[in-house]
């Protein structure tokens, strides 16, 4: 059995084409009818004026006045009436007596018969016009009185007329020209409509209204459902479209459609990636609060038309990657410590075997006291477990690089002091990256390689010192090193993505994010990061994070 073919609805362009053709045809037909009626009325009015002028002129002619007084008016007026009829273009000029007896007529056999039509107003001395059916058929005629002298007695009547058939023939000639123009207008309008709808069909891909509406609904639903960011730029580098994910990842507020990319307030490196003419693949960039992976693809068809940008949130993954690096560093430190412990144990065993038990005990306890002293110092000064664990691990890593990690005397953080709104992950990001950069800078420096760490609370208006338990205080994190420091002209550049202590220009792939992440985490928590010079001569970074007091309802006081 043959399956009946389902007829696809006509495309939107086809529907518009049909509607426009019908509309053009109706407009042209309406204009043609209106013009025909108007021309017919104008032709009748023109004929009325023409015959009135002819009748009035003949009635006022001295030759006519003299002829009507003569013995043979018909013989005298016949040639004259014929000449006037030919000169004025009217169909007949009839001169008659006041009783209506014709003296002239285009048909000589009608001469002497009574005039067919009204003559009353003319006998009373008034020229008038009318449409009447006479011997030549329906005609538009005018009747004028002939007076011996102005205001005198009416001695004859003159009637001039044009037949309705002649008027209709003239109207038909005008209508033919009008129809030709109407057909030309319809053809021209149809051609223009066809060209317009061909372009519309190309842009709508031949889809009908229902398909376009359904595609729009799917388009909107997909844009709002996708968690990844989507940004589309037109050829003028203005925002043509952005979904909810893109607004969130880029931190955009308000209506940004139509605004230039350079006016969005994005970081310079991210703005440069969005404006690049070549594709960008999996580039990592920082916004004010997030780490995003950017992919761009230019859209072109013979000429550049815009760019499609996809954005993925890399913030959590970057934080996890940092934590993984810390764990890896801790594992390396533990492995190194185990190796050192094994060496010390061999030394102790050898001393015992040599019979030097007292020196063995002294050597073992000295190493133990040194390690325990650092642990006791960290635990006593920093009761916050996350920070304490981080400092112990970083101290071991620094020791592996030949760098001494020292806590300042004023370092002190009580357990539970940090508010719930200050994530431990952000603290690990800030302090861990600062210590890593300080250790890297101090490694290989002349003299004692040292990294100094200060962690304490301070009042919001306290520039340098002084503990504070007030709710509006700040958490101060300060890390200094004995390295070469940072040149004054590079103070702002150090927080740029890609800057590294090893290569102040563009760092290799995967490097140069540490300080940028520090500033991002600080800003995310309402804090600040400043760079100065440490007493040891190297760089000193100071981070201030506000300690917000939480009300029982969880609002910020």
VENVEN-V419494 format. One record per residue. RES is the residue in one small letter. SS is DSSP state (hx for helix, st for strand, lp for the rest). PHI is phi in whole degrees, 0 to 359 (* if undefined). PSI is psi in radians with two decimals (999 if undefined). Layout:
BEGIN
res:RES ss:SS phi:PHI psi:PSI
res:RES ss:SS phi:PHI psi:PSI
END
This chain:
BEGIN
res:x ss:lp phi:* psi:2.35
res:x ss:lp phi:277 psi:2.25
res:x ss:lp phi:283 psi:2.21
res:x ss:lp phi:296 psi:2.44
res:x ss:lp phi:280 psi:2.21
res:x ss:lp phi:277 psi:2.13
res:x ss:lp phi:283 psi:2.20
res:x ss:lp phi:283 psi:2.35
res:x ss:lp phi:303 psi:2.62
res:x ss:lp phi:298 psi:2.52
res:x ss:lp phi:294 psi:2.82
res:x ss:hx phi:299 psi:-0.70
res:x ss:hx phi:297 psi:-0.70
res:x ss:hx phi:295 psi:-0.72
res:x ss:hx phi:297 psi:-0.77
res:x ss:hx phi:295 psi:-0.65
res:x ss:hx phi:298 psi:-0.81
res:x ss:hx phi:298 psi:-0.77
res:x ss:hx phi:296 psi:-0.70
res:x ss:hx phi:290 psi:-0.66
res:x ss:hx phi:297 psi:-0.79
res:x ss:hx phi:297 psi:-0.75
res:x ss:hx phi:297 psi:-0.77
res:x ss:hx phi:297 psi:-0.74
res:x ss:hx phi:297 psi:-0.74
res:x ss:hx phi:295 psi:-0.75
res:x ss:hx phi:296 psi:-0.77
res:x ss:hx phi:295 psi:-0.75
res:x ss:hx phi:296 psi:-0.76
res:x ss:hx phi:298 psi:-0.76
res:x ss:hx phi:297 psi:-0.67
res:x ss:hx phi:295 psi:-0.78
res:x ss:hx phi:296 psi:-0.79
res:x ss:hx phi:299 psi:-0.75
res:x ss:hx phi:294 psi:-0.67
res:x ss:hx phi:297 psi:-0.85
res:x ss:hx phi:297 psi:-0.75
res:x ss:hx phi:295 psi:-0.72
res:x ss:hx phi:294 psi:-0.66
res:x ss:hx phi:295 psi:-0.76
res:x ss:hx phi:294 psi:-0.72
res:x ss:hx phi:294 psi:-0.64
res:x ss:hx phi:295 psi:-0.70
res:x ss:hx phi:294 psi:-0.72
res:x ss:hx phi:295 psi:-0.71
res:x ss:hx phi:296 psi:-0.71
res:x ss:hx phi:295 psi:-0.66
res:x ss:hx phi:296 psi:-0.74
res:x ss:hx phi:293 psi:-0.64
res:x ss:hx phi:295 psi:-0.83
res:x ss:hx phi:289 psi:-0.57
res:x ss:hx phi:294 psi:-0.74
res:x ss:hx phi:296 psi:-0.71
res:x ss:hx phi:294 psi:-0.81
res:x ss:hx phi:296 psi:-0.72
res:x ss:hx phi:295 psi:-0.72
res:x ss:hx phi:294 psi:-0.73
res:x ss:hx phi:294 psi:-0.72
res:x ss:hx phi:296 psi:-0.50
res:x ss:lp phi:271 psi:-0.04
res:x ss:lp phi:287 psi:2.28
res:x ss:hx phi:299 psi:-0.58
res:x ss:hx phi:297 psi:-0.66
res:x ss:hx phi:292 psi:-0.74
res:x ss:hx phi:299 psi:-0.71
res:x ss:hx phi:289 psi:-0.66
res:x ss:hx phi:292 psi:-0.64
res:x ss:hx phi:291 psi:-0.30
res:x ss:lp phi:269 psi:-0.17
res:x ss:lp phi:280 psi:3.04
res:x ss:lp phi:288 psi:-0.46
res:x ss:lp phi:229 psi:1.34
res:x ss:hx phi:300 psi:-0.69
res:x ss:hx phi:297 psi:-0.78
res:x ss:hx phi:292 psi:-0.60
res:x ss:hx phi:282 psi:-0.58
res:x ss:hx phi:267 psi:-0.30
res:x ss:hx phi:302 psi:-0.98
res:x ss:hx phi:299 psi:-0.65
res:x ss:hx phi:296 psi:-0.78
res:x ss:hx phi:297 psi:-0.69
res:x ss:hx phi:296 psi:-0.71
res:x ss:hx phi:295 psi:-0.75
res:x ss:hx phi:298 psi:-0.72
res:x ss:hx phi:298 psi:-0.71
res:x ss:hx phi:289 psi:-0.66
res:x ss:hx phi:288 psi:-0.62
res:x ss:hx phi:268 psi:-0.25
res:x ss:lp phi:80 psi:0.23
res:x ss:lp phi:275 psi:2.90
res:x ss:lp phi:273 psi:-0.47
res:x ss:st phi:205 psi:2.61
res:x ss:st phi:229 psi:1.93
res:x ss:st phi:249 psi:2.13
res:x ss:st phi:251 psi:2.29
res:x ss:st phi:221 psi:2.91
res:x ss:lp phi:283 psi:2.92
res:x ss:lp phi:300 psi:-0.41
res:x ss:lp phi:277 psi:-0.04
res:x ss:lp phi:94 psi:0.21
res:x ss:st phi:277 psi:2.20
res:x ss:st phi:287 psi:2.37
res:x ss:lp phi:256 psi:-0.42
res:x ss:lp phi:223 psi:2.67
res:x ss:lp phi:191 psi:2.54
res:x ss:lp phi:301 psi:-0.50
res:x ss:lp phi:258 psi:1.89
res:x ss:hx phi:303 psi:-0.46
res:x ss:hx phi:291 psi:-0.28
res:x ss:hx phi:270 psi:-0.12
res:x ss:lp phi:291 psi:2.35
res:x ss:lp phi:97 psi:-0.31
res:x ss:lp phi:279 psi:2.92
res:x ss:st phi:280 psi:2.52
res:x ss:lp phi:291 psi:2.35
res:x ss:lp phi:265 psi:1.95
res:x ss:lp phi:147 psi:-3.14
res:x ss:lp phi:269 psi:2.44
res:x ss:lp phi:229 psi:-0.04
res:x ss:hx phi:305 psi:-0.92
res:x ss:hx phi:300 psi:-0.62
res:x ss:hx phi:291 psi:-0.67
res:x ss:hx phi:297 psi:-0.46
res:x ss:lp phi:273 psi:0.08
res:x ss:lp phi:94 psi:0.25
res:x ss:lp phi:243 psi:2.34
res:x ss:lp phi:278 psi:2.33
res:x ss:st phi:218 psi:2.90
res:x ss:st phi:230 psi:2.75
res:x ss:st phi:197 psi:2.91
res:x ss:st phi:251 psi:2.12
res:x ss:st phi:215 psi:2.63
res:x ss:st phi:264 psi:1.98
res:x ss:st phi:246 psi:-2.66
res:x ss:lp phi:291 psi:-0.45
res:x ss:lp phi:264 psi:0.12
res:x ss:st phi:99 psi:-3.03
res:x ss:st phi:299 psi:2.41
res:x ss:st phi:209 psi:2.72
res:x ss:st phi:264 psi:2.10
res:x ss:st phi:228 psi:2.77
res:x ss:st phi:230 psi:2.48
res:x ss:st phi:238 psi:2.20
res:x ss:st phi:235 psi:2.51
res:x ss:st phi:278 psi:2.59
res:x ss:st phi:253 psi:2.09
res:x ss:st phi:249 psi:2.59
res:x ss:lp phi:296 psi:-0.67
res:x ss:lp phi:208 psi:2.79
res:x ss:lp phi:304 psi:2.20
res:x ss:lp phi:81 psi:0.05
res:x ss:lp phi:271 psi:-2.88
res:x ss:lp phi:286 psi:2.52
res:x ss:st phi:284 psi:2.07
res:x ss:st phi:257 psi:-0.29
res:x ss:st phi:196 psi:2.98
res:x ss:st phi:231 psi:2.53
res:x ss:st phi:238 psi:2.27
res:x ss:st phi:236 psi:2.21
res:x ss:st phi:238 psi:2.44
res:x ss:st phi:208 psi:2.81
res:x ss:st phi:234 psi:2.26
res:x ss:st phi:291 psi:2.65
res:x ss:hx phi:297 psi:-0.58
res:x ss:hx phi:298 psi:-0.67
res:x ss:hx phi:294 psi:-0.72
res:x ss:hx phi:297 psi:-0.76
res:x ss:hx phi:296 psi:-0.64
res:x ss:hx phi:296 psi:-0.70
res:x ss:hx phi:294 psi:-0.72
res:x ss:hx phi:296 psi:-0.68
res:x ss:hx phi:296 psi:-0.67
res:x ss:hx phi:297 psi:-0.72
res:x ss:hx phi:293 psi:-0.68
res:x ss:hx phi:295 psi:-0.66
res:x ss:hx phi:299 psi:-0.78
res:x ss:hx phi:296 psi:-0.67
res:x ss:hx phi:296 psi:-0.76
res:x ss:hx phi:296 psi:-0.66
res:x ss:hx phi:298 psi:-0.74
res:x ss:hx phi:294 psi:-0.66
res:x ss:hx phi:295 psi:-0.73
res:x ss:hx phi:296 psi:-0.72
res:x ss:hx phi:296 psi:-0.73
res:x ss:hx phi:296 psi:-0.71
res:x ss:hx phi:295 psi:-0.73
res:x ss:hx phi:294 psi:-0.75
res:x ss:hx phi:295 psi:-0.75
res:x ss:hx phi:296 psi:-0.71
res:x ss:hx phi:296 psi:-0.71
res:x ss:hx phi:295 psi:-0.77
res:x ss:hx phi:297 psi:-0.72
res:x ss:hx phi:296 psi:-0.69
res:x ss:hx phi:296 psi:-0.78
res:x ss:hx phi:297 psi:-0.74
res:x ss:hx phi:297 psi:-0.74
res:x ss:hx phi:284 psi:-0.45
res:x ss:hx phi:296 psi:-0.74
res:x ss:hx phi:293 psi:-0.71
res:x ss:hx phi:297 psi:-0.70
res:x ss:hx phi:296 psi:-0.65
res:x ss:hx phi:294 psi:-0.68
res:x ss:hx phi:284 psi:-0.52
res:x ss:hx phi:266 psi:0.05
res:x ss:lp phi:57 psi:0.58
res:x ss:lp phi:71 psi:0.27
res:x ss:lp phi:274 psi:2.64
res:x ss:lp phi:271 psi:3.12
res:x ss:hx phi:297 psi:-0.72
res:x ss:hx phi:296 psi:-0.71
res:x ss:hx phi:293 psi:-0.70
res:x ss:hx phi:296 psi:-0.72
res:x ss:hx phi:295 psi:-0.72
res:x ss:hx phi:294 psi:-0.71
res:x ss:hx phi:296 psi:-0.68
res:x ss:hx phi:297 psi:-0.75
res:x ss:hx phi:297 psi:-0.77
res:x ss:hx phi:297 psi:-0.70
res:x ss:hx phi:299 psi:-0.82
res:x ss:hx phi:294 psi:-0.75
res:x ss:hx phi:297 psi:-0.74
res:x ss:hx phi:294 psi:-0.70
res:x ss:hx phi:298 psi:-0.72
res:x ss:hx phi:279 psi:-0.38
res:x ss:hx phi:274 psi:-0.52
res:x ss:lp phi:288 psi:2.25
res:x ss:lp phi:283 psi:-0.52
res:x ss:lp phi:292 psi:2.68
res:x ss:st phi:277 psi:2.48
res:x ss:st phi:229 psi:2.22
res:x ss:st phi:227 psi:2.28
res:x ss:st phi:239 psi:2.28
res:x ss:st phi:246 psi:2.49
res:x ss:st phi:272 psi:-3.05
res:x ss:lp phi:294 psi:-0.34
res:x ss:lp phi:266 psi:0.26
res:x ss:lp phi:62 psi:0.59
res:x ss:st phi:254 psi:2.69
res:x ss:st phi:288 psi:2.08
res:x ss:st phi:263 psi:-0.52
res:x ss:st phi:198 psi:2.48
res:x ss:st phi:210 psi:2.35
res:x ss:lp phi:267 psi:-3.14
res:x ss:hx phi:297 psi:-0.70
res:x ss:hx phi:298 psi:-0.70
res:x ss:hx phi:295 psi:-0.69
res:x ss:hx phi:298 psi:-0.73
res:x ss:hx phi:291 psi:-0.77
res:x ss:hx phi:291 psi:-0.61
res:x ss:hx phi:268 psi:-0.10
res:x ss:lp phi:68 psi:0.64
res:x ss:lp phi:274 psi:2.45
res:x ss:lp phi:235 psi:2.52
res:x ss:lp phi:77 psi:-2.93
res:x ss:lp phi:274 psi:1.98
res:x ss:lp phi:252 psi:-0.10
res:x ss:lp phi:295 psi:2.25
res:x ss:lp phi:96 psi:-0.22
res:x ss:lp phi:274 psi:2.63
res:x ss:st phi:286 psi:2.63
res:x ss:hx phi:299 psi:-0.62
res:x ss:hx phi:291 psi:-0.24
res:x ss:hx phi:261 psi:0.11
res:x ss:lp phi:273 psi:-0.14
res:x ss:lp phi:74 psi:0.47
res:x ss:lp phi:275 psi:2.78
res:x ss:lp phi:303 psi:2.66
res:x ss:hx phi:299 psi:-0.70
res:x ss:hx phi:294 psi:-0.68
res:x ss:hx phi:291 psi:-0.72
res:x ss:hx phi:299 psi:-0.73
res:x ss:hx phi:297 psi:-0.65
res:x ss:hx phi:293 psi:-0.68
res:x ss:hx phi:291 psi:-0.54
res:x ss:hx phi:270 psi:-0.09
res:x ss:lp phi:294 psi:2.47
res:x ss:lp phi:279 psi:-0.39
res:x ss:lp phi:265 psi:2.72
res:x ss:lp phi:295 psi:2.56
res:x ss:st phi:243 psi:2.34
res:x ss:st phi:237 psi:2.10
res:x ss:st phi:50 psi:0.82
res:x ss:st phi:274 psi:2.37
res:x ss:st phi:266 psi:2.20
res:x ss:st phi:225 psi:2.73
res:x ss:st phi:249 psi:2.35
res:x ss:lp phi:258 psi:-2.90
res:x ss:lp phi:296 psi:-0.56
res:x ss:lp phi:230 psi:-0.08
res:x ss:lp phi:223 psi:2.80
res:x ss:st phi:253 psi:2.13
res:x ss:st phi:237 psi:2.57
res:x ss:st phi:259 psi:2.17
res:x ss:st phi:249 psi:2.32
res:x ss:st phi:232 psi:2.28
res:x ss:st phi:236 psi:2.58
res:x ss:st phi:217 psi:1.97
res:x ss:st phi:296 psi:2.46
res:x ss:st phi:253 psi:2.07
res:x ss:st phi:216 psi:2.66
res:x ss:lp phi:213 psi:1.33
res:x ss:lp phi:88 psi:-0.59
res:x ss:lp phi:215 psi:2.71
res:x ss:st phi:293 psi:2.29
res:x ss:st phi:242 psi:-0.26
res:x ss:st phi:158 psi:-2.91
res:x ss:st phi:218 psi:2.42
res:x ss:st phi:256 psi:2.21
res:x ss:st phi:239 psi:2.24
res:x ss:st phi:247 psi:2.48
res:x ss:st phi:232 psi:2.35
res:x ss:st phi:236 psi:2.43
res:x ss:st phi:284 psi:2.11
res:x ss:lp phi:246 psi:0.15
res:x ss:hx phi:296 psi:-0.94
res:x ss:hx phi:296 psi:-0.72
res:x ss:hx phi:295 psi:-0.67
res:x ss:hx phi:294 psi:-0.69
res:x ss:hx phi:295 psi:-0.75
res:x ss:hx phi:296 psi:-0.65
res:x ss:hx phi:296 psi:-0.69
res:x ss:hx phi:296 psi:-0.71
res:x ss:hx phi:295 psi:-0.66
res:x ss:hx phi:296 psi:-0.69
res:x ss:hx phi:298 psi:-0.68
res:x ss:hx phi:296 psi:-0.77
res:x ss:hx phi:297 psi:-0.70
res:x ss:hx phi:297 psi:-0.69
res:x ss:hx phi:295 psi:-0.69
res:x ss:hx phi:298 psi:-0.73
res:x ss:hx phi:297 psi:-0.74
res:x ss:hx phi:297 psi:-0.69
res:x ss:hx phi:295 psi:-0.73
res:x ss:hx phi:296 psi:-0.70
res:x ss:hx phi:297 psi:-0.73
res:x ss:hx phi:294 psi:-0.74
res:x ss:hx phi:297 psi:-0.68
res:x ss:hx phi:298 psi:-0.69
res:x ss:hx phi:295 psi:-0.76
res:x ss:hx phi:294 psi:-0.67
res:x ss:hx phi:296 psi:-0.68
res:x ss:hx phi:296 psi:-0.70
res:x ss:hx phi:297 psi:-0.77
res:x ss:hx phi:295 psi:-0.69
res:x ss:hx phi:297 psi:-0.70
res:x ss:hx phi:298 psi:-0.68
res:x ss:hx phi:295 psi:-0.74
res:x ss:hx phi:297 psi:-0.77
res:x ss:hx phi:297 psi:-0.72
res:x ss:hx phi:295 psi:-0.71
res:x ss:hx phi:297 psi:-0.67
res:x ss:hx phi:294 psi:-0.74
res:x ss:hx phi:296 psi:-0.51
res:x ss:lp phi:277 psi:0.03
res:x ss:lp phi:81 psi:0.28
res:x ss:lp phi:254 psi:1.19
res:x ss:hx phi:294 psi:-0.70
res:x ss:hx phi:296 psi:-0.76
res:x ss:hx phi:296 psi:-0.59
res:x ss:hx phi:296 psi:-0.77
res:x ss:hx phi:295 psi:-0.75
res:x ss:hx phi:297 psi:-0.73
res:x ss:hx phi:295 psi:-0.76
res:x ss:hx phi:293 psi:-0.79
res:x ss:hx phi:290 psi:-0.55
res:x ss:hx phi:296 psi:-0.80
res:x ss:hx phi:296 psi:-0.69
res:x ss:hx phi:295 psi:-0.73
res:x ss:hx phi:295 psi:-0.65
res:x ss:hx phi:296 psi:-0.82
res:x ss:hx phi:293 psi:-0.70
res:x ss:hx phi:291 psi:-0.57
res:x ss:hx phi:298 psi:-0.75
res:x ss:hx phi:296 psi:-0.76
res:x ss:hx phi:296 psi:-0.80
res:x ss:hx phi:297 psi:-0.65
res:x ss:hx phi:295 psi:-0.76
res:x ss:hx phi:293 psi:-0.82
res:x ss:hx phi:294 psi:-0.67
res:x ss:hx phi:290 psi:-0.64
res:x ss:hx phi:275 psi:-0.59
res:x ss:st phi:239 psi:1.75
res:x ss:lp phi:276 psi:-0.20
res:x ss:lp phi:287 psi:2.03
res:x ss:hx phi:299 psi:-0.66
res:x ss:hx phi:295 psi:-0.80
res:x ss:hx phi:291 psi:-0.65
res:x ss:hx phi:297 psi:-0.79
res:x ss:hx phi:297 psi:-0.69
res:x ss:hx phi:296 psi:-0.76
res:x ss:hx phi:294 psi:-0.70
res:x ss:hx phi:296 psi:-0.76
res:x ss:hx phi:295 psi:-0.76
res:x ss:hx phi:293 psi:-0.56
res:x ss:hx phi:296 psi:-0.72
res:x ss:hx phi:295 psi:-0.73
res:x ss:hx phi:296 psi:-0.75
res:x ss:hx phi:298 psi:-0.70
res:x ss:hx phi:298 psi:-0.63
res:x ss:hx phi:296 psi:-0.51
res:x ss:lp phi:267 psi:0.13
res:x ss:lp phi:76 psi:0.42
res:x ss:lp phi:244 psi:2.36
res:x ss:st phi:267 psi:2.19
res:x ss:st phi:261 psi:2.13
res:x ss:st phi:238 psi:2.34
res:x ss:st phi:268 psi:2.37
res:x ss:lp phi:290 psi:2.79
res:x ss:lp phi:294 psi:-0.49
res:x ss:lp phi:271 psi:0.11
res:x ss:lp phi:291 psi:2.15
res:x ss:lp phi:196 psi:2.16
res:x ss:st phi:223 psi:2.11
res:x ss:lp phi:278 psi:2.65
res:x ss:lp phi:292 psi:2.38
res:x ss:lp phi:84 psi:0.01
res:x ss:lp phi:288 psi:-0.63
res:x ss:lp phi:289 psi:2.31
res:x ss:lp phi:288 psi:2.77
res:x ss:lp phi:298 psi:-0.45
res:x ss:lp phi:285 psi:-0.08
res:x ss:lp phi:255 psi:1.72
res:x ss:lp phi:296 psi:2.43
res:x ss:hx phi:297 psi:-0.53
res:x ss:hx phi:296 psi:-0.66
res:x ss:hx phi:292 psi:-0.63
res:x ss:hx phi:295 psi:-0.72
res:x ss:hx phi:298 psi:-0.73
res:x ss:hx phi:298 psi:-0.81
res:x ss:hx phi:292 psi:-1.01
res:x ss:hx phi:291 psi:-0.69
res:x ss:hx phi:297 psi:-0.79
res:x ss:hx phi:291 psi:-0.66
res:x ss:hx phi:296 psi:-0.75
res:x ss:hx phi:292 psi:-0.70
res:x ss:hx phi:300 psi:-0.78
res:x ss:hx phi:293 psi:-0.64
res:x ss:hx phi:292 psi:-0.74
res:x ss:hx phi:298 psi:-0.74
res:x ss:hx phi:296 psi:-0.68
res:x ss:hx phi:288 psi:-0.62
res:x ss:hx phi:281 psi:-0.37
res:x ss:lp phi:297 psi:2.23
res:x ss:lp phi:82 psi:0.09
res:x ss:lp phi:285 psi:2.76
res:x ss:lp phi:289 psi:2.51
res:x ss:lp phi:79 psi:-2.79
res:x ss:lp phi:287 psi:2.15
res:x ss:lp phi:279 psi:2.09
res:x ss:st phi:216 psi:2.50
res:x ss:st phi:238 psi:2.18
res:x ss:st phi:254 psi:2.26
res:x ss:st phi:238 psi:2.30
res:x ss:st phi:234 psi:2.24
res:x ss:st phi:226 psi:2.07
res:x ss:st phi:197 psi:3.02
res:x ss:st phi:263 psi:2.71
res:x ss:st phi:208 psi:2.73
res:x ss:lp phi:290 psi:2.70
res:x ss:lp phi:298 psi:-0.54
res:x ss:lp phi:261 psi:0.17
res:x ss:lp phi:271 psi:2.16
res:x ss:lp phi:281 psi:-0.53
res:x ss:lp phi:220 psi:-0.76
res:x ss:lp phi:217 psi:3.01
res:x ss:lp phi:108 psi:2.02
res:x ss:lp phi:287 psi:2.72
res:x ss:lp phi:210 psi:2.31
res:x ss:lp phi:254 psi:0.15
res:x ss:lp phi:291 psi:2.65
res:x ss:lp phi:292 psi:-0.38
res:x ss:lp phi:263 psi:0.35
res:x ss:lp phi:282 psi:-3.04
res:x ss:st phi:230 psi:2.69
res:x ss:st phi:264 psi:2.13
res:x ss:st phi:254 psi:2.17
res:x ss:st phi:241 psi:2.12
res:x ss:st phi:228 psi:2.23
res:x ss:st phi:231 psi:2.11
res:x ss:st phi:237 psi:2.77
res:x ss:st phi:222 psi:2.98
res:x ss:lp phi:258 psi:0.37
res:x ss:lp phi:282 psi:-2.86
res:x ss:lp phi:284 psi:-0.21
res:x ss:lp phi:84 psi:-3.07
res:x ss:lp phi:241 psi:2.32
res:x ss:lp phi:298 psi:2.53
res:x ss:hx phi:303 psi:-0.63
res:x ss:hx phi:287 psi:-0.21
res:x ss:hx phi:256 psi:0.17
res:x ss:lp phi:299 psi:-0.74
res:x ss:lp phi:281 psi:-0.47
res:x ss:hx phi:286 psi:-0.39
res:x ss:hx phi:296 psi:-0.45
res:x ss:hx phi:269 psi:0.03
res:x ss:lp phi:279 psi:2.50
res:x ss:lp phi:299 psi:2.26
res:x ss:lp phi:103 psi:-0.14
res:x ss:lp phi:276 psi:2.42
res:x ss:lp phi:218 psi:2.62
res:x ss:lp phi:294 psi:-0.45
res:x ss:lp phi:280 psi:-0.56
res:x ss:lp phi:217 psi:1.67
res:x ss:lp phi:300 psi:-0.20
res:x ss:lp phi:278 psi:-2.26
res:x ss:lp phi:271 psi:2.15
res:x ss:lp phi:283 psi:2.79
res:x ss:lp phi:299 psi:2.87
res:x ss:lp phi:302 psi:2.28
res:x ss:lp phi:92 psi:-0.12
res:x ss:lp phi:246 psi:2.92
res:x ss:lp phi:83 psi:0.23
res:x ss:lp phi:260 psi:-0.28
res:x ss:hx phi:303 psi:-1.00
res:x ss:hx phi:292 psi:-0.58
res:x ss:hx phi:296 psi:-0.69
res:x ss:hx phi:292 psi:-0.60
res:x ss:hx phi:299 psi:-0.87
res:x ss:hx phi:294 psi:-0.65
res:x ss:hx phi:297 psi:-0.80
res:x ss:hx phi:295 psi:-0.66
res:x ss:hx phi:295 psi:-0.81
res:x ss:hx phi:296 psi:-0.66
res:x ss:hx phi:299 psi:-0.51
res:x ss:lp phi:256 psi:0.31
res:x ss:lp phi:77 psi:0.32
res:x ss:lp phi:256 psi:-3.06
res:x ss:st phi:226 psi:2.76
res:x ss:st phi:230 psi:2.25
res:x ss:st phi:233 psi:2.71
res:x ss:st phi:238 psi:2.25
res:x ss:st phi:222 psi:-2.80
res:x ss:st phi:246 psi:2.29
res:x ss:lp phi:280 psi:2.79
res:x ss:lp phi:300 psi:-0.43
res:x ss:lp phi:278 psi:-0.06
res:x ss:lp phi:102 psi:-0.17
res:x ss:lp phi:266 psi:-2.76
res:x ss:st phi:275 psi:2.65
res:x ss:st phi:222 psi:2.03
res:x ss:st phi:259 psi:2.33
res:x ss:st phi:238 psi:2.15
res:x ss:st phi:246 psi:2.28
res:x ss:st phi:240 psi:2.14
res:x ss:st phi:240 psi:2.22
res:x ss:st phi:291 psi:2.43
res:x ss:lp phi:262 psi:1.70
res:x ss:lp phi:278 psi:2.40
res:x ss:lp phi:274 psi:2.29
res:x ss:st phi:262 psi:2.27
res:x ss:lp phi:283 psi:2.92
res:x ss:lp phi:301 psi:-0.49
res:x ss:lp phi:279 psi:-0.11
res:x ss:lp phi:95 psi:0.07
res:x ss:lp phi:275 psi:2.74
res:x ss:st phi:279 psi:2.20
res:x ss:lp phi:274 psi:999
END
